[in-house]
Amino acid sequence: METYQKRIRDLREDADKTQTQIAQMLGTSQTMYARYERGASELPIRHLIRLAKFYGVSSDYILGLSQQR
């Protein structure tokens, strides 16, 4: 099972976005977003929801609970 850290990094890279661009969209700092991708900080639910909407995938996909985008 993939971790959500890998999924959010892969989704970001597939969309050709930088950590800074995604952090701005979430209303957080690049440093904090990098911590989410590394697993140093837990991803808040509000950010999970924003990322799912932004990438057009389900939250279950991001969390690694589903292979269905």
CHARMM internal coordinates of N, CA and C (Angstrom, degrees):
IC EDIT
DIST 1 N 1 CA 1.4654
DIST 1 CA 1 C 1.5282
ANGL 1 N 1 CA 1 C 108.99
DIST 1 C 2 N 1.3097
ANGL 1 CA 1 C 2 N 115.38
DIHE 1 N 1 CA 1 C 2 N 130.48
DIST 2 N 2 CA 1.4620
ANGL 1 C 2 N 2 CA 120.03
DIHE 1 CA 1 C 2 N 2 CA 178.57
DIST 2 CA 2 C 1.5201
ANGL 2 N 2 CA 2 C 110.37
DIHE 1 C 2 N 2 CA 2 C -74.99
DIST 2 C 3 N 1.3136
ANGL 2 CA 2 C 3 N 115.53
DIHE 2 N 2 CA 2 C 3 N 148.11
DIST 3 N 3 CA 1.4554
ANGL 2 C 3 N 3 CA 120.03
DIHE 2 CA 2 C 3 N 3 CA 176.25
DIST 3 CA 3 C 1.5198
ANGL 3 N 3 CA 3 C 109.71
DIHE 2 C 3 N 3 CA 3 C -84.37
DIST 3 C 4 N 1.3319
ANGL 3 CA 3 C 4 N 115.61
DIHE 3 N 3 CA 3 C 4 N 156.74
DIST 4 N 4 CA 1.4638
ANGL 3 C 4 N 4 CA 117.96
DIHE 3 CA 3 C 4 N 4 CA 178.80
DIST 4 CA 4 C 1.5234
ANGL 4 N 4 CA 4 C 110.62
DIHE 3 C 4 N 4 CA 4 C -66.12
DIST 4 C 5 N 1.3407
ANGL 4 CA 4 C 5 N 117.51
DIHE 4 N 4 CA 4 C 5 N -27.25
DIST 5 N 5 CA 1.4604
ANGL 4 C 5 N 5 CA 119.88
DIHE 4 CA 4 C 5 N 5 CA 178.28
DIST 5 CA 5 C 1.5354
ANGL 5 N 5 CA 5 C 110.40
DIHE 4 C 5 N 5 CA 5 C -61.09
DIST 5 C 6 N 1.3287
ANGL 5 CA 5 C 6 N 116.46
DIHE 5 N 5 CA 5 C 6 N -44.97
DIST 6 N 6 CA 1.4687
ANGL 5 C 6 N 6 CA 120.42
DIHE 5 CA 5 C 6 N 6 CA 178.54
DIST 6 CA 6 C 1.5236
ANGL 6 N 6 CA 6 C 110.39
DIHE 5 C 6 N 6 CA 6 C -67.18
DIST 6 C 7 N 1.3194
ANGL 6 CA 6 C 7 N 116.40
DIHE 6 N 6 CA 6 C 7 N -39.96
DIST 7 N 7 CA 1.4716
ANGL 6 C 7 N 7 CA 119.51
DIHE 6 CA 6 C 7 N 7 CA -179.01
DIST 7 CA 7 C 1.5217
ANGL 7 N 7 CA 7 C 111.64
DIHE 6 C 7 N 7 CA 7 C -63.59
DIST 7 C 8 N 1.3459
ANGL 7 CA 7 C 8 N 118.15
DIHE 7 N 7 CA 7 C 8 N -44.78
DIST 8 N 8 CA 1.4664
ANGL 7 C 8 N 8 CA 118.11
DIHE 7 CA 7 C 8 N 8 CA -178.00
DIST 8 CA 8 C 1.5245
ANGL 8 N 8 CA 8 C 110.96
DIHE 7 C 8 N 8 CA 8 C -69.17
DIST 8 C 9 N 1.3336
ANGL 8 CA 8 C 9 N 117.03
DIHE 8 N 8 CA 8 C 9 N -31.98
DIST 9 N 9 CA 1.4722
ANGL 8 C 9 N 9 CA 119.53
DIHE 8 CA 8 C 9 N 9 CA 176.28
DIST 9 CA 9 C 1.5265
ANGL 9 N 9 CA 9 C 109.88
DIHE 8 C 9 N 9 CA 9 C -68.31
DIST 9 C 10 N 1.3397
ANGL 9 CA 9 C 10 N 117.15
DIHE 9 N 9 CA 9 C 10 N -46.58
DIST 10 N 10 CA 1.4618
ANGL 9 C 10 N 10 CA 120.77
DIHE 9 CA 9 C 10 N 10 CA -179.59
DIST 10 CA 10 C 1.5330
ANGL 10 N 10 CA 10 C 111.62
DIHE 9 C 10 N 10 CA 10 C -62.62
DIST 10 C 11 N 1.3293
ANGL 10 CA 10 C 11 N 117.07
DIHE 10 N 10 CA 10 C 11 N -42.86
DIST 11 N 11 CA 1.4706
ANGL 10 C 11 N 11 CA 120.27
DIHE 10 CA 10 C 11 N 11 CA 178.71
DIST 11 CA 11 C 1.5263
ANGL 11 N 11 CA 11 C 110.44
DIHE 10 C 11 N 11 CA 11 C -61.97
DIST 11 C 12 N 1.3302
ANGL 11 CA 11 C 12 N 116.74
DIHE 11 N 11 CA 11 C 12 N -42.66
DIST 12 N 12 CA 1.4673
ANGL 11 C 12 N 12 CA 121.05
DIHE 11 CA 11 C 12 N 12 CA 179.24
DIST 12 CA 12 C 1.5289
ANGL 12 N 12 CA 12 C 110.75
DIHE 11 C 12 N 12 CA 12 C -62.67
DIST 12 C 13 N 1.3225
ANGL 12 CA 12 C 13 N 116.25
DIHE 12 N 12 CA 12 C 13 N -46.86
DIST 13 N 13 CA 1.4656
ANGL 12 C 13 N 13 CA 119.95
DIHE 12 CA 12 C 13 N 13 CA -179.20
DIST 13 CA 13 C 1.5251
ANGL 13 N 13 CA 13 C 111.41
DIHE 12 C 13 N 13 CA 13 C -65.26
DIST 13 C 14 N 1.3395
ANGL 13 CA 13 C 14 N 117.21
DIHE 13 N 13 CA 13 C 14 N -39.91
DIST 14 N 14 CA 1.4750
ANGL 13 C 14 N 14 CA 120.90
DIHE 13 CA 13 C 14 N 14 CA 178.28
DIST 14 CA 14 C 1.5313
ANGL 14 N 14 CA 14 C 111.20
DIHE 13 C 14 N 14 CA 14 C -62.60
DIST 14 C 15 N 1.3340
ANGL 14 CA 14 C 15 N 116.15
DIHE 14 N 14 CA 14 C 15 N -30.94
DIST 15 N 15 CA 1.4672
ANGL 14 C 15 N 15 CA 120.67
DIHE 14 CA 14 C 15 N 15 CA 179.68
DIST 15 CA 15 C 1.5338
ANGL 15 N 15 CA 15 C 111.79
DIHE 14 C 15 N 15 CA 15 C -87.24
DIST 15 C 16 N 1.3373
ANGL 15 CA 15 C 16 N 116.91
DIHE 15 N 15 CA 15 C 16 N 3.13
DIST 16 N 16 CA 1.4757
ANGL 15 C 16 N 16 CA 122.06
DIHE 15 CA 15 C 16 N 16 CA -178.50
DIST 16 CA 16 C 1.5267
ANGL 16 N 16 CA 16 C 111.75
DIHE 15 C 16 N 16 CA 16 C 54.78
DIST 16 C 17 N 1.3274
ANGL 16 CA 16 C 17 N 115.81
DIHE 16 N 16 CA 16 C 17 N 44.39
DIST 17 N 17 CA 1.4678
ANGL 16 C 17 N 17 CA 121.67
DIHE 16 CA 16 C 17 N 17 CA 178.16
DIST 17 CA 17 C 1.5207
ANGL 17 N 17 CA 17 C 109.39
DIHE 16 C 17 N 17 CA 17 C -111.60
DIST 17 C 18 N 1.3205
ANGL 17 CA 17 C 18 N 115.58
DIHE 17 N 17 CA 17 C 18 N 151.09
DIST 18 N 18 CA 1.4649
ANGL 17 C 18 N 18 CA 120.37
DIHE 17 CA 17 C 18 N 18 CA 175.32
DIST 18 CA 18 C 1.5282
ANGL 18 N 18 CA 18 C 109.17
DIHE 17 C 18 N 18 CA 18 C -90.79
DIST 18 C 19 N 1.3210
ANGL 18 CA 18 C 19 N 115.47
DIHE 18 N 18 CA 18 C 19 N 163.86
DIST 19 N 19 CA 1.4656
ANGL 18 C 19 N 19 CA 119.38
DIHE 18 CA 18 C 19 N 19 CA 174.75
DIST 19 CA 19 C 1.5237
ANGL 19 N 19 CA 19 C 109.97
DIHE 18 C 19 N 19 CA 19 C -58.89
DIST 19 C 20 N 1.3221
ANGL 19 CA 19 C 20 N 116.51
DIHE 19 N 19 CA 19 C 20 N -38.24
DIST 20 N 20 CA 1.4697
ANGL 19 C 20 N 20 CA 120.70
DIHE 19 CA 19 C 20 N 20 CA -179.69
DIST 20 CA 20 C 1.5238
ANGL 20 N 20 CA 20 C 111.20
DIHE 19 C 20 N 20 CA 20 C -62.31
DIST 20 C 21 N 1.3390
ANGL 20 CA 20 C 21 N 117.16
DIHE 20 N 20 CA 20 C 21 N -43.11
DIST 21 N 21 CA 1.4726
ANGL 20 C 21 N 21 CA 120.34
DIHE 20 CA 20 C 21 N 21 CA 179.86
DIST 21 CA 21 C 1.5272
ANGL 21 N 21 CA 21 C 111.15
DIHE 20 C 21 N 21 CA 21 C -62.81
DIST 21 C 22 N 1.3191
ANGL 21 CA 21 C 22 N 116.93
DIHE 21 N 21 CA 21 C 22 N -43.90
DIST 22 N 22 CA 1.4702
ANGL 21 C 22 N 22 CA 120.09
DIHE 21 CA 21 C 22 N 22 CA -179.71
DIST 22 CA 22 C 1.5268
ANGL 22 N 22 CA 22 C 110.29
DIHE 21 C 22 N 22 CA 22 C -68.52
DIST 22 C 23 N 1.3249
ANGL 22 CA 22 C 23 N 116.65
DIHE 22 N 22 CA 22 C 23 N -40.65
DIST 23 N 23 CA 1.4700
ANGL 22 C 23 N 23 CA 120.21
DIHE 22 CA 22 C 23 N 23 CA 178.15
DIST 23 CA 23 C 1.5263
ANGL 23 N 23 CA 23 C 110.88
DIHE 22 C 23 N 23 CA 23 C -59.22
DIST 23 C 24 N 1.3384
ANGL 23 CA 23 C 24 N 117.05
DIHE 23 N 23 CA 23 C 24 N -43.23
DIST 24 N 24 CA 1.4689
ANGL 23 C 24 N 24 CA 120.85
DIHE 23 CA 23 C 24 N 24 CA 178.82
DIST 24 CA 24 C 1.5224
ANGL 24 N 24 CA 24 C 110.84
DIHE 23 C 24 N 24 CA 24 C -62.10
DIST 24 C 25 N 1.3400
ANGL 24 CA 24 C 25 N 116.58
DIHE 24 N 24 CA 24 C 25 N -42.07
DIST 25 N 25 CA 1.4637
ANGL 24 C 25 N 25 CA 120.59
DIHE 24 CA 24 C 25 N 25 CA 179.14
DIST 25 CA 25 C 1.5402
ANGL 25 N 25 CA 25 C 110.48
DIHE 24 C 25 N 25 CA 25 C -62.30
DIST 25 C 26 N 1.3279
ANGL 25 CA 25 C 26 N 116.32
DIHE 25 N 25 CA 25 C 26 N -35.59
DIST 26 N 26 CA 1.4657
ANGL 25 C 26 N 26 CA 121.01
DIHE 25 CA 25 C 26 N 26 CA -179.40
DIST 26 CA 26 C 1.5314
ANGL 26 N 26 CA 26 C 112.39
DIHE 25 C 26 N 26 CA 26 C -82.77
DIST 26 C 27 N 1.3277
ANGL 26 CA 26 C 27 N 116.42
DIHE 26 N 26 CA 26 C 27 N -14.09
DIST 27 N 27 CA 1.4644
ANGL 26 C 27 N 27 CA 119.65
DIHE 26 CA 26 C 27 N 27 CA -177.38
DIST 27 CA 27 C 1.5204
ANGL 27 N 27 CA 27 C 112.49
DIHE 26 C 27 N 27 CA 27 C 77.58
DIST 27 C 28 N 1.3247
ANGL 27 CA 27 C 28 N 116.16
DIHE 27 N 27 CA 27 C 28 N 34.30
DIST 28 N 28 CA 1.4623
ANGL 27 C 28 N 28 CA 121.01
DIHE 27 CA 27 C 28 N 28 CA 178.67
DIST 28 CA 28 C 1.5264
ANGL 28 N 28 CA 28 C 108.27
DIHE 27 C 28 N 28 CA 28 C -132.88
DIST 28 C 29 N 1.3117
ANGL 28 CA 28 C 29 N 116.51
DIHE 28 N 28 CA 28 C 29 N 178.33
DIST 29 N 29 CA 1.4708
ANGL 28 C 29 N 29 CA 120.05
DIHE 28 CA 28 C 29 N 29 CA -179.29
DIST 29 CA 29 C 1.5288
ANGL 29 N 29 CA 29 C 110.61
DIHE 28 C 29 N 29 CA 29 C -87.20
DIST 29 C 30 N 1.3262
ANGL 29 CA 29 C 30 N 115.65
DIHE 29 N 29 CA 29 C 30 N 158.78
DIST 30 N 30 CA 1.4595
ANGL 29 C 30 N 30 CA 120.54
DIHE 29 CA 29 C 30 N 30 CA 175.90
DIST 30 CA 30 C 1.5188
ANGL 30 N 30 CA 30 C 109.79
DIHE 29 C 30 N 30 CA 30 C -61.19
DIST 30 C 31 N 1.3247
ANGL 30 CA 30 C 31 N 116.86
DIHE 30 N 30 CA 30 C 31 N -39.03
DIST 31 N 31 CA 1.4729
ANGL 30 C 31 N 31 CA 121.37
DIHE 30 CA 30 C 31 N 31 CA 179.68
DIST 31 CA 31 C 1.5233
ANGL 31 N 31 CA 31 C 110.91
DIHE 30 C 31 N 31 CA 31 C -60.03
DIST 31 C 32 N 1.3337
ANGL 31 CA 31 C 32 N 116.59
DIHE 31 N 31 CA 31 C 32 N -44.42
DIST 32 N 32 CA 1.4702
ANGL 31 C 32 N 32 CA 120.38
DIHE 31 CA 31 C 32 N 32 CA -179.66
DIST 32 CA 32 C 1.5258
ANGL 32 N 32 CA 32 C 110.09
DIHE 31 C 32 N 32 CA 32 C -67.55
DIST 32 C 33 N 1.3353
ANGL 32 CA 32 C 33 N 117.09
DIHE 32 N 32 CA 32 C 33 N -42.28
DIST 33 N 33 CA 1.4663
ANGL 32 C 33 N 33 CA 119.27
DIHE 32 CA 32 C 33 N 33 CA 179.04
DIST 33 CA 33 C 1.5256
ANGL 33 N 33 CA 33 C 110.68
DIHE 32 C 33 N 33 CA 33 C -62.14
DIST 33 C 34 N 1.3277
ANGL 33 CA 33 C 34 N 117.28
DIHE 33 N 33 CA 33 C 34 N -40.73
DIST 34 N 34 CA 1.4669
ANGL 33 C 34 N 34 CA 120.99
DIHE 33 CA 33 C 34 N 34 CA 177.68
DIST 34 CA 34 C 1.5318
ANGL 34 N 34 CA 34 C 110.16
DIHE 33 C 34 N 34 CA 34 C -59.57
DIST 34 C 35 N 1.3294
ANGL 34 CA 34 C 35 N 116.92
DIHE 34 N 34 CA 34 C 35 N -35.86
DIST 35 N 35 CA 1.4728
ANGL 34 C 35 N 35 CA 120.75
DIHE 34 CA 34 C 35 N 35 CA 177.27
DIST 35 CA 35 C 1.5364
ANGL 35 N 35 CA 35 C 111.00
DIHE 34 C 35 N 35 CA 35 C -64.48
DIST 35 C 36 N 1.3349
ANGL 35 CA 35 C 36 N 117.49
DIHE 35 N 35 CA 35 C 36 N -35.49
DIST 36 N 36 CA 1.4742
ANGL 35 C 36 N 36 CA 120.20
DIHE 35 CA 35 C 36 N 36 CA 176.43
DIST 36 CA 36 C 1.5235
ANGL 36 N 36 CA 36 C 109.90
DIHE 35 C 36 N 36 CA 36 C -64.56
DIST 36 C 37 N 1.3270
ANGL 36 CA 36 C 37 N 117.25
DIHE 36 N 36 CA 36 C 37 N -45.22
DIST 37 N 37 CA 1.4682
ANGL 36 C 37 N 37 CA 120.63
DIHE 36 CA 36 C 37 N 37 CA -178.53
DIST 37 CA 37 C 1.5333
ANGL 37 N 37 CA 37 C 111.61
DIHE 36 C 37 N 37 CA 37 C -66.06
DIST 37 C 38 N 1.3160
ANGL 37 CA 37 C 38 N 117.57
DIHE 37 N 37 CA 37 C 38 N -33.34
DIST 38 N 38 CA 1.4695
ANGL 37 C 38 N 38 CA 121.39
DIHE 37 CA 37 C 38 N 38 CA 179.24
DIST 38 CA 38 C 1.5279
ANGL 38 N 38 CA 38 C 112.49
DIHE 37 C 38 N 38 CA 38 C -81.18
DIST 38 C 39 N 1.3346
ANGL 38 CA 38 C 39 N 116.78
DIHE 38 N 38 CA 38 C 39 N -17.45
DIST 39 N 39 CA 1.4544
ANGL 38 C 39 N 39 CA 120.05
DIHE 38 CA 38 C 39 N 39 CA -176.82
DIST 39 CA 39 C 1.5174
ANGL 39 N 39 CA 39 C 112.66
DIHE 38 C 39 N 39 CA 39 C 86.05
DIST 39 C 40 N 1.3387
ANGL 39 CA 39 C 40 N 116.85
DIHE 39 N 39 CA 39 C 40 N 12.40
DIST 40 N 40 CA 1.4631
ANGL 39 C 40 N 40 CA 120.95
DIHE 39 CA 39 C 40 N 40 CA 179.27
DIST 40 CA 40 C 1.5291
ANGL 40 N 40 CA 40 C 111.55
DIHE 39 C 40 N 40 CA 40 C -77.66
DIST 40 C 41 N 1.3372
ANGL 40 CA 40 C 41 N 116.38
DIHE 40 N 40 CA 40 C 41 N -23.62
DIST 41 N 41 CA 1.4668
ANGL 40 C 41 N 41 CA 122.57
DIHE 40 CA 40 C 41 N 41 CA 176.62
DIST 41 CA 41 C 1.5212
ANGL 41 N 41 CA 41 C 108.46
DIHE 40 C 41 N 41 CA 41 C -134.21
DIST 41 C 42 N 1.3241
ANGL 41 CA 41 C 42 N 115.05
DIHE 41 N 41 CA 41 C 42 N 147.37
DIST 42 N 42 CA 1.4592
ANGL 41 C 42 N 42 CA 120.35
DIHE 41 CA 41 C 42 N 42 CA 177.38
DIST 42 CA 42 C 1.5285
ANGL 42 N 42 CA 42 C 110.21
DIHE 41 C 42 N 42 CA 42 C -74.23
DIST 42 C 43 N 1.3150
ANGL 42 CA 42 C 43 N 116.10
DIHE 42 N 42 CA 42 C 43 N 139.46
DIST 43 N 43 CA 1.4581
ANGL 42 C 43 N 43 CA 122.13
DIHE 42 CA 42 C 43 N 43 CA 177.33
DIST 43 CA 43 C 1.5283
ANGL 43 N 43 CA 43 C 108.81
DIHE 42 C 43 N 43 CA 43 C -74.86
DIST 43 C 44 N 1.3441
ANGL 43 CA 43 C 44 N 118.40
DIHE 43 N 43 CA 43 C 44 N 120.74
DIST 44 N 44 CA 1.4702
ANGL 43 C 44 N 44 CA 119.55
DIHE 43 CA 43 C 44 N 44 CA 177.98
DIST 44 CA 44 C 1.5368
ANGL 44 N 44 CA 44 C 111.40
DIHE 43 C 44 N 44 CA 44 C -65.03
DIST 44 C 45 N 1.3079
ANGL 44 CA 44 C 45 N 115.63
DIHE 44 N 44 CA 44 C 45 N 149.83
DIST 45 N 45 CA 1.4681
ANGL 44 C 45 N 45 CA 120.57
DIHE 44 CA 44 C 45 N 45 CA -179.23
DIST 45 CA 45 C 1.5258
ANGL 45 N 45 CA 45 C 111.17
DIHE 44 C 45 N 45 CA 45 C -58.13
DIST 45 C 46 N 1.3298
ANGL 45 CA 45 C 46 N 117.86
DIHE 45 N 45 CA 45 C 46 N -39.14
DIST 46 N 46 CA 1.4770
ANGL 45 C 46 N 46 CA 119.94
DIHE 45 CA 45 C 46 N 46 CA -179.75
DIST 46 CA 46 C 1.5334
ANGL 46 N 46 CA 46 C 110.68
DIHE 45 C 46 N 46 CA 46 C -60.86
DIST 46 C 47 N 1.3316
ANGL 46 CA 46 C 47 N 117.10
DIHE 46 N 46 CA 46 C 47 N -35.11
DIST 47 N 47 CA 1.4574
ANGL 46 C 47 N 47 CA 120.58
DIHE 46 CA 46 C 47 N 47 CA 177.76
DIST 47 CA 47 C 1.5275
ANGL 47 N 47 CA 47 C 110.86
DIHE 46 C 47 N 47 CA 47 C -73.93
DIST 47 C 48 N 1.3253
ANGL 47 CA 47 C 48 N 116.65
DIHE 47 N 47 CA 47 C 48 N -37.87
DIST 48 N 48 CA 1.4650
ANGL 47 C 48 N 48 CA 120.68
DIHE 47 CA 47 C 48 N 48 CA 176.40
DIST 48 CA 48 C 1.5298
ANGL 48 N 48 CA 48 C 110.04
DIHE 47 C 48 N 48 CA 48 C -57.04
DIST 48 C 49 N 1.3191
ANGL 48 CA 48 C 49 N 116.26
DIHE 48 N 48 CA 48 C 49 N -46.03
DIST 49 N 49 CA 1.4650
ANGL 48 C 49 N 49 CA 121.51
DIHE 48 CA 48 C 49 N 49 CA -179.37
DIST 49 CA 49 C 1.5276
ANGL 49 N 49 CA 49 C 110.72
DIHE 48 C 49 N 49 CA 49 C -63.53
DIST 49 C 50 N 1.3370
ANGL 49 CA 49 C 50 N 117.25
DIHE 49 N 49 CA 49 C 50 N -45.31
DIST 50 N 50 CA 1.4761
ANGL 49 C 50 N 50 CA 120.83
DIHE 49 CA 49 C 50 N 50 CA 178.86
DIST 50 CA 50 C 1.5144
ANGL 50 N 50 CA 50 C 111.76
DIHE 49 C 50 N 50 CA 50 C -61.62
DIST 50 C 51 N 1.3431
ANGL 50 CA 50 C 51 N 116.46
DIHE 50 N 50 CA 50 C 51 N -43.27
DIST 51 N 51 CA 1.4645
ANGL 50 C 51 N 51 CA 120.22
DIHE 50 CA 50 C 51 N 51 CA -179.76
DIST 51 CA 51 C 1.5261
ANGL 51 N 51 CA 51 C 111.04
DIHE 50 C 51 N 51 CA 51 C -64.26
DIST 51 C 52 N 1.3421
ANGL 51 CA 51 C 52 N 117.04
DIHE 51 N 51 CA 51 C 52 N -42.38
DIST 52 N 52 CA 1.4676
ANGL 51 C 52 N 52 CA 120.80
DIHE 51 CA 51 C 52 N 52 CA 179.48
DIST 52 CA 52 C 1.5318
ANGL 52 N 52 CA 52 C 110.27
DIHE 51 C 52 N 52 CA 52 C -60.47
DIST 52 C 53 N 1.3326
ANGL 52 CA 52 C 53 N 116.76
DIHE 52 N 52 CA 52 C 53 N -44.07
DIST 53 N 53 CA 1.4697
ANGL 52 C 53 N 53 CA 120.46
DIHE 52 CA 52 C 53 N 53 CA 178.93
DIST 53 CA 53 C 1.5237
ANGL 53 N 53 CA 53 C 110.57
DIHE 52 C 53 N 53 CA 53 C -67.05
DIST 53 C 54 N 1.3231
ANGL 53 CA 53 C 54 N 116.94
DIHE 53 N 53 CA 53 C 54 N -43.68
DIST 54 N 54 CA 1.4698
ANGL 53 C 54 N 54 CA 121.83
DIHE 53 CA 53 C 54 N 54 CA -177.94
DIST 54 CA 54 C 1.5257
ANGL 54 N 54 CA 54 C 111.55
DIHE 53 C 54 N 54 CA 54 C -60.91
DIST 54 C 55 N 1.3372
ANGL 54 CA 54 C 55 N 116.75
DIHE 54 N 54 CA 54 C 55 N -45.12
DIST 55 N 55 CA 1.4645
ANGL 54 C 55 N 55 CA 120.79
DIHE 54 CA 54 C 55 N 55 CA -177.43
DIST 55 CA 55 C 1.5267
ANGL 55 N 55 CA 55 C 112.97
DIHE 54 C 55 N 55 CA 55 C -88.09
DIST 55 C 56 N 1.3345
ANGL 55 CA 55 C 56 N 117.80
DIHE 55 N 55 CA 55 C 56 N -8.83
DIST 56 N 56 CA 1.4583
ANGL 55 C 56 N 56 CA 120.92
DIHE 55 CA 55 C 56 N 56 CA -179.95
DIST 56 CA 56 C 1.5179
ANGL 56 N 56 CA 56 C 112.90
DIHE 55 C 56 N 56 CA 56 C 69.52
DIST 56 C 57 N 1.3356
ANGL 56 CA 56 C 57 N 115.70
DIHE 56 N 56 CA 56 C 57 N 36.64
DIST 57 N 57 CA 1.4648
ANGL 56 C 57 N 57 CA 121.12
DIHE 56 CA 56 C 57 N 57 CA 178.61
DIST 57 CA 57 C 1.5244
ANGL 57 N 57 CA 57 C 108.47
DIHE 56 C 57 N 57 CA 57 C -125.63
DIST 57 C 58 N 1.3220
ANGL 57 CA 57 C 58 N 116.20
DIHE 57 N 57 CA 57 C 58 N 168.31
DIST 58 N 58 CA 1.4611
ANGL 57 C 58 N 58 CA 119.65
DIHE 57 CA 57 C 58 N 58 CA 178.16
DIST 58 CA 58 C 1.5247
ANGL 58 N 58 CA 58 C 110.21
DIHE 57 C 58 N 58 CA 58 C -82.80
DIST 58 C 59 N 1.3158
ANGL 58 CA 58 C 59 N 114.94
DIHE 58 N 58 CA 58 C 59 N 155.54
DIST 59 N 59 CA 1.4682
ANGL 58 C 59 N 59 CA 118.89
DIHE 58 CA 58 C 59 N 59 CA 175.42
DIST 59 CA 59 C 1.5244
ANGL 59 N 59 CA 59 C 109.86
DIHE 58 C 59 N 59 CA 59 C -64.23
DIST 59 C 60 N 1.3313
ANGL 59 CA 59 C 60 N 117.76
DIHE 59 N 59 CA 59 C 60 N -33.21
DIST 60 N 60 CA 1.4719
ANGL 59 C 60 N 60 CA 120.72
DIHE 59 CA 59 C 60 N 60 CA 176.60
DIST 60 CA 60 C 1.5259
ANGL 60 N 60 CA 60 C 111.10
DIHE 59 C 60 N 60 CA 60 C -61.24
DIST 60 C 61 N 1.3368
ANGL 60 CA 60 C 61 N 116.92
DIHE 60 N 60 CA 60 C 61 N -36.38
DIST 61 N 61 CA 1.4601
ANGL 60 C 61 N 61 CA 120.11
DIHE 60 CA 60 C 61 N 61 CA 177.59
DIST 61 CA 61 C 1.5344
ANGL 61 N 61 CA 61 C 109.91
DIHE 60 C 61 N 61 CA 61 C -64.68
DIST 61 C 62 N 1.3160
ANGL 61 CA 61 C 62 N 116.27
DIHE 61 N 61 CA 61 C 62 N -47.58
DIST 62 N 62 CA 1.4699
ANGL 61 C 62 N 62 CA 119.70
DIHE 61 CA 61 C 62 N 62 CA 179.78
DIST 62 CA 62 C 1.5277
ANGL 62 N 62 CA 62 C 110.22
DIHE 61 C 62 N 62 CA 62 C -60.11
DIST 62 C 63 N 1.3116
ANGL 62 CA 62 C 63 N 116.98
DIHE 62 N 62 CA 62 C 63 N -40.97
DIST 63 N 63 CA 1.4692
ANGL 62 C 63 N 63 CA 121.16
DIHE 62 CA 62 C 63 N 63 CA -177.74
DIST 63 CA 63 C 1.5215
ANGL 63 N 63 CA 63 C 113.22
DIHE 62 C 63 N 63 CA 63 C -76.07
DIST 63 C 64 N 1.3289
ANGL 63 CA 63 C 64 N 117.08
DIHE 63 N 63 CA 63 C 64 N -7.16
DIST 64 N 64 CA 1.4557
ANGL 63 C 64 N 64 CA 120.37
DIHE 63 CA 63 C 64 N 64 CA 178.78
DIST 64 CA 64 C 1.5132
ANGL 64 N 64 CA 64 C 113.53
DIHE 63 C 64 N 64 CA 64 C 82.09
DIST 64 C 65 N 1.3363
ANGL 64 CA 64 C 65 N 116.63
DIHE 64 N 64 CA 64 C 65 N 15.18
DIST 65 N 65 CA 1.4654
ANGL 64 C 65 N 65 CA 121.03
DIHE 64 CA 64 C 65 N 65 CA -179.42
DIST 65 CA 65 C 1.5193
ANGL 65 N 65 CA 65 C 111.79
DIHE 64 C 65 N 65 CA 65 C -89.21
DIST 65 C 66 N 1.3358
ANGL 65 CA 65 C 66 N 116.11
DIHE 65 N 65 CA 65 C 66 N -11.93
DIST 66 N 66 CA 1.4575
ANGL 65 C 66 N 66 CA 121.66
DIHE 65 CA 65 C 66 N 66 CA -178.85
DIST 66 CA 66 C 1.5181
ANGL 66 N 66 CA 66 C 109.12
DIHE 65 C 66 N 66 CA 66 C -144.58
DIST 66 C 67 N 1.3241
ANGL 66 CA 66 C 67 N 115.77
DIHE 66 N 66 CA 66 C 67 N 148.69
DIST 67 N 67 CA 1.4539
ANGL 66 C 67 N 67 CA 120.97
DIHE 66 CA 66 C 67 N 67 CA 173.53
DIST 67 CA 67 C 1.5367
ANGL 67 N 67 CA 67 C 110.63
DIHE 66 C 67 N 67 CA 67 C -91.18
DIST 67 C 68 N 1.3449
ANGL 67 CA 67 C 68 N 115.72
DIHE 67 N 67 CA 67 C 68 N -11.12
DIST 68 N 68 CA 1.4598
ANGL 67 C 68 N 68 CA 122.11
DIHE 67 CA 67 C 68 N 68 CA 179.80
DIST 68 CA 68 C 1.5225
ANGL 68 N 68 CA 68 C 109.08
DIHE 67 C 68 N 68 CA 68 C -78.19
DIST 68 C 69 N 1.3164
ANGL 68 CA 68 C 69 N 116.66
DIHE 68 N 68 CA 68 C 69 N 121.96
DIST 69 N 69 CA 1.4719
ANGL 68 C 69 N 69 CA 119.24
DIHE 68 CA 68 C 69 N 69 CA 177.69
DIST 69 CA 69 C 1.5233
ANGL 69 N 69 CA 69 C 108.86
DIHE 68 C 69 N 69 CA 69 C -69.72
END
COOR INIT
IC SEED 1 N 1 CA 1 C
IC BUILD
